[in-house]
């Protein structure tokens, strides 16, 4: 179970379509055994990715298997030996009644204003924007209810905000130290905090510390992770590494702004035998490689291919086992970049990819053009559905027509009801009301830029999300994934 900052309980951080439940409206046992969870399990068992698992489906289709976060069967193989000794496996005919993995993104407390982030994940950004902090849903009662789950869990992961700034995270970590110190713990941190309290937790639980580092040079690092000192973070990286049993790895957000930084980050990780993973930035669109031009993608592919050729030529011990795994992750993201490049043109020579990735992108563009053209009462150029650059131009033209032909006060509702028509069943009164809430969540003056951001997802998938998402958090989730433009520091 993945607990987000709004009280939503999800199967993973990406799938906000098929939420499992909401805390504190439901207790944890109800959420884990509820109807929504059963539906999602049944769909995935049947190979059906339609209940919000679009991101994993996209990565699988493009061959980027390392980006598939839901490979829980492989993650169980990494279970600490001591935990297995203390918790022998059940017979094959018995199902484990407890979740094996718990993921916590409980608080948005953060001391950085990273350029790809938003105020829905960083309190520092909200402060810079003159907004009040988001209310914190989780407290002592949550930790008490969570305790039996913590006694049985195999794998616990903490995200942020910055996890080492949130008291609720320390409360959970203290319980783990008491009842389940041999479980696998991972903490994703921005690396800015090292103190006695952190050191005590690390020495007992011996977690994997995942340090988010998106640039290698001082300029590259500090221009993205605004508010962090490159020197201090790399020094703290060494502090974590010195704790016996503590494993340190790096997490890199791959995006348009750090294409040139990635080779040096990989070299640094390989030379220090550190595992390195990539998070592919999808939003905001101006950071996403999937929205990059053909020229940008061609250059990125060439840079990463050169890196792979250089690093694979090294022999052991110069290329360690972590280094080999890191290069395979580069190969995976390279495969995905080739898919994005192929999707920008009618034909791509010399590149072999799974055609489903480009085909799905074309279907998505065509669906959006048909939707907006219909709402504007006009037609669209069908050729524009084939290439990303032409699609953006055609979408902008249609949005201008939409603005001219639809009164400002009617735009949001017109869009919401247009999306509603894409549902594969007749909507009931409750579902219709949700689309009215969806319209209310979109400021009329911001409809056009919202659509431009949403166009990275199929419109039918957004319709699914409106039906399934808790109405109380609809507006905040909308801003979280499709944020209003903000001026980056």
C-alpha positions in Angstrom: 0.0 0.0 0.0 1.2 3.5 -0.9 0.0 6.3 1.4 0.1 9.8 -0.2 0.1 13.2 1.4 -3.7 13.6 1.0 -4.8 10.4 2.8 -5.2 8.5 -0.4 -4.1 4.9 -0.3 -2.9 3.6 -3.6 -1.3 0.5 -5.1 1.7 2.7 -6.1 2.6 6.3 -6.5 1.6 6.5 -10.1 -1.8 4.8 -10.1 -4.2 7.5 -8.9 -7.0 6.1 -11.1 -7.9 3.0 -9.0 -7.4 4.3 -5.5 -7.6 1.5 -2.8 -9.2 3.8 -0.2 -8.9 6.9 1.8 -7.5 7.5 5.4 -9.0 8.3 7.9 -12.4 7.8 6.3 -11.6 4.1 6.2 -9.4 2.0 8.5 -6.4 0.2 7.1 -7.8 -3.3 7.2 -10.9 -2.1 5.2 -8.6 -0.6 2.6 -6.3 -3.6 2.2 -9.2 -6.0 1.9 -11.7 -3.8 0.1 -13.5 -4.1 -3.2 -11.2 -1.6 -5.0 -8.1 -3.6 -4.1 -9.7 -6.8 -5.2 -10.7 -5.4 -8.6 -7.2 -4.2 -9.3 -5.6 -7.5 -8.3 -8.0 -9.4 -10.6 -7.3 -7.0 -13.5 -3.6 -7.4 -13.2 -3.8 -11.1 -12.8 -5.6 -11.1 -16.2 -3.0 -8.9 -17.8 -5.4 -5.9 -17.9 -3.5 -2.6 -17.3 -6.5 -0.4 -17.8 -7.2 0.4 -14.1 -4.6 3.1 -13.9 -1.5 1.1 -14.7 -0.8 3.0 -17.9 2.7 4.1 -16.9 3.9 0.5 -16.4 2.2 -0.5 -19.6 4.0 2.2 -21.5 7.4 1.2 -20.1 6.8 -2.4 -20.8 5.7 -1.6 -24.4 8.8 0.4 -25.0 11.1 -2.1 -23.5 12.1 0.0 -20.5 11.5 -2.8 -18.0 13.7 -1.2 -15.3 11.1 1.6 -15.1 8.4 -0.9 -14.1 8.0 -0.2 -10.4 5.4 -2.9 -9.8 7.7 -5.9 -10.2 7.1 -6.9 -6.6 7.9 -10.6 -7.3 11.5 -9.6 -8.1 11.7 -7.1 -5.1 10.7 -9.9 -2.7 13.9 -11.7 -3.8 15.9 -9.0 -2.0 14.3 -9.7 1.3 16.9 -9.6 4.1 18.0 -13.1 5.2 17.3 -12.4 8.9 13.7 -11.4 8.1 13.2 -14.7 6.2 14.6 -16.7 9.2 12.2 -14.9 11.5 9.2 -15.1 9.1 9.3 -18.5 7.3 7.3 -18.6 4.1 3.7 -19.8 4.1 2.7 -22.9 2.2 1.9 -22.4 -1.5 -1.8 -22.8 -1.0 -2.0 -20.0 1.6 -2.2 -16.3 0.8 -0.3 -13.8 3.0 -3.0 -11.7 4.7 -0.6 -8.8 5.2 0.9 -6.4 2.7 4.5 -7.2 2.0 5.3 -3.6 1.1 4.3 -0.3 2.6 5.3 3.0 1.0 4.9 6.3 2.8 4.7 9.8 1.3 3.0 11.2 4.3 4.3 14.7 4.5 5.2 17.5 2.1 7.7 19.1 4.5 10.7 19.9 2.4 13.6 22.4 2.4 14.1 22.5 -1.4 12.3 24.0 -4.4 13.3 21.6 -7.1 12.4 22.9 -10.6 10.4 19.8 -11.6 8.4 19.7 -8.3 5.3 21.5 -7.1 3.8 22.8 -3.9 1.8 19.6 -3.6 5.1 17.8 -2.8 7.2 20.5 -1.3 6.2 22.9 1.5 9.1 25.1 0.5 7.5 25.7 -2.9 4.1 26.5 -1.3 5.8 29.0 1.0 7.6 30.6 -1.9 4.2 30.8 -3.7 2.6 32.5 -0.6 0.4 29.5 0.2 -0.3 27.8 3.5 1.2 24.4 4.1 -1.0 21.4 3.2 -2.8 19.9 6.2 -1.0 16.8 7.6 -3.4 13.8 7.6 -1.3 11.3 9.6 -0.6 11.5 13.3 -0.3 9.3 16.4 -3.6 7.4 15.7 -2.3 6.4 12.3 0.9 5.0 13.7 -1.0 3.0 16.3 -3.3 1.5 13.7 -0.3 0.8 11.5 1.6 -1.1 14.2 0.3 -4.6 13.3 1.1 -4.0 9.7 4.6 -3.0 10.6 5.1 -6.2 12.6 4.5 -8.3 9.4 5.8 -6.1 6.6 8.8 -7.1 4.5 9.7 -3.9 2.8 9.1 -0.3 4.0 9.8 2.8 1.9 9.8 6.5 2.8 9.4 9.4 0.4 8.7 13.0 0.7 8.8 15.9 0.8 12.0 15.3 2.8 11.4 12.2 5.0 13.9 13.3 7.7 11.8 16.5 8.3 8.5 14.8 9.1 7.9 13.7 12.8 5.4 11.0 11.7 8.2 9.2 9.7 10.4 9.1 12.8 7.4 7.7 14.8 7.1 4.9 12.3 10.8 4.3 12.1 10.9 4.0 15.9 8.2 1.3 15.8 10.2 -0.6 13.2 13.2 -0.4 15.4 11.1 -2.0 18.2 9.0 -4.7 16.4 10.6 -5.4 13.0 14.2 -4.2 12.9 15.2 -6.9 10.3 12.8 -5.8 7.6 14.0 -4.0 4.5 13.8 -0.2 4.8 14.5 2.3 2.1 14.5 6.1 2.6 14.6 8.5 -0.4 16.2 11.7 0.8 17.5 14.9 -0.8 20.7 14.3 1.2 20.7 17.7 3.0 20.1 16.3 6.5 22.6 14.4 8.7 22.3 14.6 12.4 22.4 12.4 15.5 18.7 11.4 15.2 19.2 10.3 11.6 22.4 8.5 12.5 20.7 6.5 15.3 17.9 5.3 13.0 20.4 4.4 10.3 22.6 2.4 12.7 19.7 0.3 14.0 17.7 -0.3 10.8 20.6 -0.3 8.3 18.4 1.0 5.6 19.0 1.6 1.9 19.5 5.4 1.7 18.4 6.6 -1.8 19.9 10.1 -2.4 18.2 12.1 -5.1 20.9 13.7 -7.2 20.0 15.2 -10.5 23.2 16.9 -11.5 26.9 16.2 -11.1 28.4 19.6 -11.6 27.7 22.3 -9.0 25.9 24.4 -11.6 23.8 21.5 -12.9 23.0 20.2 -9.4 22.1 23.5 -7.8 20.1 24.8 -10.8 17.7 21.9 -10.5 17.7 21.1 -6.8 17.3 24.7 -5.7 18.2 25.4 -2.1 20.6 22.5 -1.8 24.4 22.7 -1.6 26.1 20.2 -3.9 29.1 20.1 -1.6 27.0 19.4 1.5 24.9 16.7 -0.2 28.0 14.8 -1.5 29.5 15.1 2.0 26.4 13.6 3.6 26.5 10.9 1.0 29.8 9.9 2.5 28.4 10.0 6.1 25.6 7.5 5.2 28.2 5.3 3.4 30.3 5.0 6.5 27.5 3.4 8.6 28.1 -0.3 8.7 25.3 -2.2 6.9 23.8 0.9 5.4 23.5 0.7 1.7 23.6 3.9 -0.4 22.2 4.4 -3.9 21.4 7.3 -6.2 18.1 8.3 -7.8 18.3 10.5 -10.9 15.3 12.3 -12.4 15.9 12.0 -16.1 14.7 15.1 -17.8 15.5 17.6 -20.5 17.5 19.8 -18.1 20.1 17.2 -17.2 20.8 15.2 -20.3 24.4 16.3 -20.3 24.8 15.6 -16.5 23.7 12.0 -16.7 27.0 10.5 -18.1 29.1 12.0 -15.2 26.5 10.8 -12.7 26.7 7.3 -14.1 30.6 7.4 -14.0 30.5 8.6 -10.4 28.1 5.8 -9.4 30.1 3.2 -11.2 33.5 4.3 -9.8 32.1 4.2 -6.3 30.1 0.9 -6.7 26.8 2.7 -6.0 23.5 1.6 -7.5 21.8 4.2 -9.6 18.2 4.3 -10.7 16.3 6.6 -13.0 12.9 8.2 -12.5 11.5 9.4 -15.8 10.0 12.8 -15.3 6.5 13.0 -17.0 5.4 16.3 -15.6 5.8 19.3 -15.9 5.8 19.0 -19.6 8.7 21.4 -20.2 10.9 19.0 -18.2 9.7 15.7 -19.7 11.9 14.0 -22.3 8.8 12.5 -23.8 7.9 16.1 -24.9 11.4 16.9 -26.2 12.0 17.7 -29.9 13.4 15.2 -32.3 16.7 17.1 -32.2 16.9 17.0 -28.4 16.2 13.3 -28.3 18.6 12.5 -31.1 21.4 14.3 -29.1 20.4 12.6 -25.8 20.5 9.2 -27.5 23.9 9.9 -29.0 25.3 11.1 -25.6 24.0 8.0 -23.8 25.2 5.6 -26.5 28.7 7.0 -26.3 28.6 6.6 -22.5 27.5 3.0 -22.8 30.3 2.2 -25.3 32.9 3.8 -23.0 31.7 2.1 -19.8 31.1 -1.4 -21.2 34.6 -1.4 -22.5 35.9 -1.3 -18.9 36.9 -4.6 -17.4 36.4 -5.8 -13.8 37.2 -4.5 -11.2 36.9 -1.2 -13.0 33.3 -2.0 -13.8 31.7 -3.4 -10.7 28.4 -5.4 -10.4 26.5 -2.3 -9.5 28.1 -0.6 -12.5 26.9 -3.3 -14.8 23.3 -2.9 -13.4 23.5 0.8 -13.8 24.5 0.5 -17.5 21.5 -1.8 -18.0 19.3 0.9 -16.6 20.8 3.4 -19.0 20.0 0.9 -21.8 16.4 0.8 -20.6 16.0 4.6 -20.6 17.8 4.7 -23.9 15.2 2.3 -25.3 12.4 4.5 -24.1 14.0 7.6 -25.6 14.2 5.8 -28.9 10.5 5.2 -28.6 9.8 8.9 -28.0 11.9 9.8 -31.0 10.1 7.3 -33.2 6.8 8.9 -32.0 7.9 12.3 -33.3 8.1 11.3 -37.0 6.3 9.3 -39.6 9.3 7.1 -40.1 12.4 6.6 -38.1 15.3 4.9 -39.8 17.9 2.8 -38.1 15.9 2.5 -34.8 14.1 -0.6 -33.8 11.4 -0.2 -31.1 8.2 -1.9 -30.2 5.6 -0.3 -32.5 3.0 -0.2 -29.7 4.7 2.7 -28.1 4.5 5.0 -31.1 1.0 3.7 -32.0 -0.3 4.5 -28.6 1.1 8.0 -28.8 -0.6 8.6 -32.1 -3.9 7.3 -30.8 -3.6 9.6 -27.8 -3.0 12.6 -30.0 -5.8 11.7 -32.3 -8.2 11.3 -29.4 -7.3 14.8 -28.1 -7.7 16.5 -31.4 -11.1 14.8 -32.0 -12.2 15.9 -28.6 -11.2 19.5 -28.8 -12.3 19.9 -32.4 -15.7 18.6 -31.4 -15.9 20.9 -28.5 -14.9 23.9 -30.7 -17.3 22.8 -33.5 -14.6 22.6 -36.1 -12.3 20.0 -37.7 -8.7 19.1 -37.4 -5.8 18.1 -39.7 -5.5 14.3 -39.4 -1.8 14.4 -40.3 -1.1 16.4 -37.2 -2.0 13.3 -35.1 1.2 11.6 -36.3 4.0 13.8 -35.0 4.5 15.4 -31.6 5.7 18.8 -33.0 2.8 19.1 -35.4 0.3 17.8 -32.8 1.2 20.7 -30.4 0.7 23.2 -33.1 -2.6 21.8 -34.2 -3.8 21.5 -30.6 -2.9 25.1 -30.0 -4.9 26.1 -33.1 -7.9 24.1 -31.9 -7.6 25.6 -28.4 -7.7 29.1 -29.9 -10.9 28.1 -31.8 -12.3 26.7 -28.5 -11.5 30.0 -26.7 -13.2 32.0 -29.5 -16.3 30.0 -29.7 -17.0 29.1 -26.1 -17.7 31.7 -23.4 -15.1 31.7 -20.6 -17.6 30.7 -17.9 -18.6 27.6 -20.0 -15.2 26.3 -21.0 -14.4 24.2 -18.0 -17.8 22.4 -17.9 -17.7 21.9 -21.7 -14.3 20.2 -21.4 -15.4 18.1 -18.4 -18.6 16.9 -20.1 -16.6 16.2 -23.3 -14.2 14.0 -21.3 -17.2 12.3 -19.6 -18.5 11.2 -23.0 -15.4 9.1 -23.4 -16.5 6.7 -20.6 -17.4 3.2 -21.8 -20.7 3.2 -19.9 -23.7 5.4 -19.2 -22.9 7.6 -16.2 -25.0 7.5 -13.1 -26.0 10.7 -11.1 -23.0 10.3 -8.7 -20.5 10.0 -11.6 -22.1 13.0 -13.4 -21.6 15.0 -10.3 -18.0 14.1 -10.2 -17.5 15.6 -13.7 -19.1 18.8 -12.5 -16.6 18.8 -9.6 -13.9 18.2 -12.2 -15.1 21.3 -14.1 -15.2 23.3 -10.9 -11.5 22.3 -10.2 -10.4 23.9 -13.5 -10.3 27.7 -13.5 -12.1 28.9 -16.6 -9.2 31.1 -17.6 -6.7 28.2 -17.4 -8.6 25.7 -19.5 -6.3 25.9 -22.5 -3.0 25.5 -20.6 -4.6 22.7 -18.5 -5.5 20.8 -21.7 -2.0 21.2 -23.1 -0.6 19.6 -19.9 -3.2 16.9 -19.8 -2.5 15.9 -23.4 0.3 13.7 -22.2 -2.3 11.2 -21.0 -5.1 9.6 -23.0 -8.4 11.6 -22.4 -10.3 8.3 -21.7 -7.8 7.6 -18.9 -8.5 11.0 -17.3 -12.2 10.2 -17.5 -11.5 7.0 -15.6 -9.6 9.0 -13.0 -12.5 11.4 -12.5 -14.9 8.6 -11.8 -12.6 6.8 -9.4 -10.9 9.6 -7.6 -12.1 10.8 -4.2 -13.9 14.1 -5.0 -12.5 15.7 -1.8 -9.0 15.7 -3.3 -9.8 16.0 -6.9 -8.7 19.7 -7.2 -5.4 19.0 -5.3 -4.6 15.9 -7.5 -5.4 17.9 -10.6 -2.9 20.6 -9.5 -0.4 18.0 -8.4 -0.2 16.3 -11.8 -1.1 19.3 -14.1 0.2 22.2 -12.0 -0.4 25.8 -12.9 2.7 27.4 -14.4 5.1 28.7 -11.8 8.3 30.7 -12.3 11.2 28.5 -11.4 13.8 30.2 -9.2 
